[in-house]
C-alpha cells in the first residue's frame, strides 16, 4: 500500500473530506488557539501561571466542537447547550431543579 499510495490516495481524499478530522491538542495554549476560551471561560490565566496540566478534557472538547459546528454558535453557547443536555440526562431541569415528581422543596 505504501508504494502505491500515489494512485489510491487522491481518490481516498474525495471520500473523506478534510473537515472530518480536527486535531485536538492536549494543552491550554492549544485550546486557546482552537477557540476553546472566552471572557467567561478564560484559559489565559492557566497559561500565564505555567499550568503543566494537559489542557481541557478531550471528550468534552469534541462534544463542544461538534455543537459549535452543528448549531453555528459560539464557544460559550455550545458549553451551555452541552451542560443542559447533561443535566437533562441526569433528570435535572435547566434551572437546576430536579425533574423527579417526588422531589420536595422547602422555602
C-alpha positions in Angstrom: 0.0 0.0 0.0 2.8 2.4 0.8 4.4 2.1 -2.6 1.1 2.5 -4.5 -0.3 5.4 -2.4 0.2 7.9 -5.2 -2.5 6.1 -7.2 -5.2 5.5 -4.4 -4.6 8.4 -2.0 -6.2 11.1 -4.2 -9.4 9.0 -4.6 -9.5 8.3 -0.9 -9.3 12.1 -0.1 -12.5 12.6 -2.0 -14.3 10.0 0.1 -13.2 11.6 3.4 -13.3 15.4 3.3 -10.6 17.3 5.2 -13.2 18.6 7.7 -13.8 15.1 9.0 -10.8 15.2 11.3 -9.7 18.0 13.5 -6.7 17.6 15.8 -7.5 18.5 19.5 -4.2 19.2 21.1 -3.7 18.5 24.8 -2.5 21.8 26.2 -4.1 25.1 27.4 -2.2 27.1 24.8 -3.5 24.9 22.0 -7.0 25.0 23.5 -6.9 28.9 23.3 -5.7 28.8 19.7 -8.5 26.3 18.8 -11.2 28.7 20.2 -12.0 26.9 23.4 -11.7 30.1 25.5 -13.8 33.2 26.1 -14.2 36.0 28.6 -16.5 33.8 30.7 -14.1 30.8 30.4 -10.7 32.3 30.3 -7.7 30.0 29.9 -5.1 32.7 29.7 -4.6 32.7 33.4 -3.7 29.0 33.2 -1.1 29.7 30.5 0.3 32.7 32.4 0.7 30.7 35.6 2.6 28.0 33.7 0.0 25.3 34.4 1.5 22.0 33.4 -1.8 20.1 33.1 -2.8 18.6 29.8 -5.5 21.1 28.9 -9.2 20.6 28.7 -10.9 17.2 28.6 -10.6 15.7 25.1 -14.1 14.2 25.1 -15.6 17.5 26.3 -13.7 19.4 23.6 -15.0 17.0 20.9 -18.6 17.4 22.1 -18.4 21.2 22.3 -16.7 21.4 18.9 -19.5 19.2 17.4 -22.2 21.5 18.9 -20.4 24.6 17.7 -20.3 23.3 14.1 -23.9 21.9 14.1 -25.5 24.9 15.8 -23.1 27.6 14.3 -22.8 29.1 17.8 -20.0 30.5 20.0 -17.9 28.5 22.5 -20.0 29.8 25.5 -23.3 28.9 23.8 -22.0 25.4 22.9 -20.9 24.9 26.6 -24.4 26.0 27.8 -26.1 23.6 25.3 -23.8 20.7 26.4 -24.5 21.4 30.1 -28.3 21.5 29.5 -28.1 18.2 27.7 -26.0 16.6 30.5 -28.4 18.0 33.2 -31.4 16.6 31.2 -29.8 13.2 31.0 -29.5 13.2 34.8 -33.0 14.3 35.4 -32.3 18.0 36.2 -34.1 21.0 34.7 -32.0 23.8 33.0 -32.6 26.0 36.1 -31.1 23.3 38.4 -34.3 21.9 39.9 -34.8 18.1 39.9 -37.4 16.8 37.4 -38.4 14.0 39.7 -42.1 14.5 40.6 -41.4 13.1 44.1 -38.9 15.9 44.8 -39.9 18.1 47.8 -38.9 21.7 48.0 -38.6 23.7 51.2 -38.5 27.5 51.2 
